[in-house]
Amino acid sequence: MRNSEYLERFFRNLLWGETNELRNRYMLVNTQEELTIKQVQQINRTSTEQPTVQVTEQVRTLLSALSNKQLSLKVLMEEVGLKHRPTFLENYINPAFEVGFLRVLYPDKSNHPRQKYLLTAKGLALYNEIKKMQ
């Protein structure tokens, strides 16, 4: 039984910023046994349950300041209008990372001299929604 559901979930995550669970146990390629009804229900339930995300005003401000650009932490703080780095990290950067709206250009090297912050597909989708509301 070939099933394109895994690929559909992958592309929904990529293009629409959804958070469908992608695990190799859901990817069935040339399997000989049929899924039981209980297994199908389990797969469908995990793919449709999405955690509720509370987006703070600080995260919205950060997304608006970042938009489609790649900015360093210093420049990003200037865009938002803050000078205290620990507060900025705690109230703006960390919540955006936890929810998956933000990523870094060099994830393997956190102290890279040219480290930049940019939006993920999920962050870009929220940014576009915020932009439409304004």
C-alpha positions in Angstrom: 0.0 0.0 0.0 1.6 3.3 -1.1 0.5 6.3 0.8 1.3 10.0 0.1 0.0 11.2 3.5 3.5 11.6 4.9 4.6 13.7 2.0 1.4 15.8 2.3 2.1 16.4 6.0 5.7 17.4 5.2 4.7 19.9 2.5 1.9 21.3 4.7 4.5 21.9 7.4 6.9 23.4 4.9 4.5 25.6 3.0 1.7 26.5 5.4 3.7 26.5 8.7 1.6 23.6 10.2 3.1 21.4 12.9 2.1 17.9 11.8 4.2 15.3 13.5 6.6 13.7 11.1 8.0 10.4 12.3 9.3 7.5 10.2 6.8 5.1 11.6 4.1 7.1 9.7 6.0 6.9 6.5 4.9 3.6 4.9 6.6 2.6 1.7 5.8 -0.7 0.0 4.4 -2.2 3.2 2.9 -5.6 2.9 0.5 -5.4 5.9 -2.6 -3.3 6.1 -3.0 -0.7 8.8 -5.6 -1.5 11.4 -8.4 1.0 12.0 -6.9 1.9 15.4 -3.5 2.7 13.8 -5.1 4.9 11.2 -7.1 6.8 13.9 -3.9 7.3 15.9 -2.1 8.7 12.9 -5.0 11.0 12.0 -5.3 12.2 15.6 -1.7 13.1 16.0 -1.6 15.0 12.6 -4.7 17.1 13.4 -3.9 18.0 17.0 -1.9 21.2 16.9 -0.7 22.8 20.1 -2.2 26.1 20.9 0.4 28.8 20.6 0.2 32.0 22.5 2.0 34.7 20.6 3.0 37.6 22.9 3.2 41.2 21.8 7.0 41.0 22.1 7.1 38.1 19.6 4.8 40.1 17.2 7.1 43.1 17.5 10.1 40.9 16.8 8.5 39.4 13.7 7.6 42.8 12.4 11.1 44.1 12.9 12.7 41.1 11.3 10.3 40.7 8.4 12.1 39.1 5.4 15.5 40.3 6.5 18.5 38.6 8.1 19.6 40.7 11.1 22.2 40.4 13.7 21.2 40.5 17.4 22.5 44.0 17.8 20.7 45.4 14.8 17.5 43.5 15.8 17.6 45.1 19.2 18.0 48.5 17.6 15.0 47.8 15.3 12.9 46.9 18.3 14.2 49.7 20.4 15.8 47.9 23.3 19.3 48.1 24.7 19.3 45.5 27.5 20.5 42.3 25.9 19.4 39.7 28.6 15.8 41.2 28.6 15.7 41.1 24.9 16.8 37.5 24.8 14.4 36.4 27.5 11.3 38.2 26.3 11.7 38.3 22.5 14.3 35.8 21.1 13.7 32.8 23.4 9.9 32.7 23.1 10.2 33.0 19.3 12.7 30.1 19.2 10.5 27.9 21.4 7.5 28.3 19.2 9.5 27.8 16.0 9.2 31.3 14.5 12.9 32.1 14.5 16.1 30.4 13.4 19.7 31.3 13.1 21.9 31.4 10.1 24.6 29.3 11.7 22.9 26.8 14.0 26.0 24.8 14.7 28.0 27.8 16.0 26.0 30.0 18.3 28.8 32.5 18.7 29.6 32.8 15.0 30.8 36.4 14.3 28.3 36.8 11.4 25.4 35.1 13.2 22.1 36.4 11.9 18.5 35.7 12.8 15.7 35.0 10.3 12.2 33.8 10.2 11.2 30.2 9.6 8.3 29.3 7.3 6.0 29.3 10.3 7.3 32.7 11.4 6.9 34.1 7.9 3.3 32.9 7.8 2.5 34.7 11.0 4.4 37.8 9.8 2.2 37.8 6.7 -0.9 37.5 8.9 0.2 40.4 11.1 1.0 42.5 8.0 -2.5 41.8 6.6 -4.1 42.9 9.9 -2.3 46.3 9.9 
